[in-house]
Amino acid sequence: MRELFSRIEDGEAVNIETEVDLEDEQELYPWLFSVFIKFGNIDENSDNFENFLETKESLIIALEYENMAKYAGARVKDDWNEFYFYAKSAKNLEVIVTKMLRDSGYKHESSAVKDAKWDFYHKNLYPTELEFHNIESDKIIFLLEEEGDELITPRDVEHYVSFDTATQKERFVQNALTCGFEFKDDISSEEFEHGVALIKLHTVVNEDVRRVVEELYELIKKEHGYYEGWSTILIANQS
């Protein structure tokens, strides 16, 4: 499954696409193969952008042919699109790329290095725990928007948190209350016994949700807990 997210590196935003279901493939594909394609700032609604996406998918199909390599993800920074694959061998990969991109008009570079532990994947492509939460938040916001939600309207948003012990949970709740969260209920399930639902009034605009989740996440990690997600009511757009 491919997931999209962004992170700040050296003060600049980097857009990242990653395949998150590759853990079982690591031992079979010890070579990291990188393809950098200079694309430039082109309107995402343009035909040129559609052509670029077709080139990207064709490249992935070609390198994955007969399980030569696995697509691991991509990074977009400045004018360069960086595509990363893990391969069984470095042999013939550059030949395939050169043949595919020869007449494309795109400037490109490629390289292959041994990365048996997949260090690059884990450090530069795979989302952190907090980034996974941001990805899930983006999906919820997208669904709300599709239903005509007035995202800018503040409403009570429930946030769910779990801990290994009751003491951790109690300390967390006290700290959260001082940061504007309200206690709603103790919760439990087969997965966790010491859970809690908190409420905070805020919009579900992406920036606000991320700010609140990151604030709460910091408090959770002080007590070694787990953020389980959030939910809210739909406020329909009446226009």
Helices and strands as residue ranges (DSSP letters): E 2-9, E 12-19, G 23-28, E 31-38, H 47-64, G 65-67, E 69-77, E 80-87, H 93-101, E 108-114, H 119-120, I 121-125, H 129-146, E 155-163, H 166-177, E 182-187, E 194-202, H 206-222, E 226-232
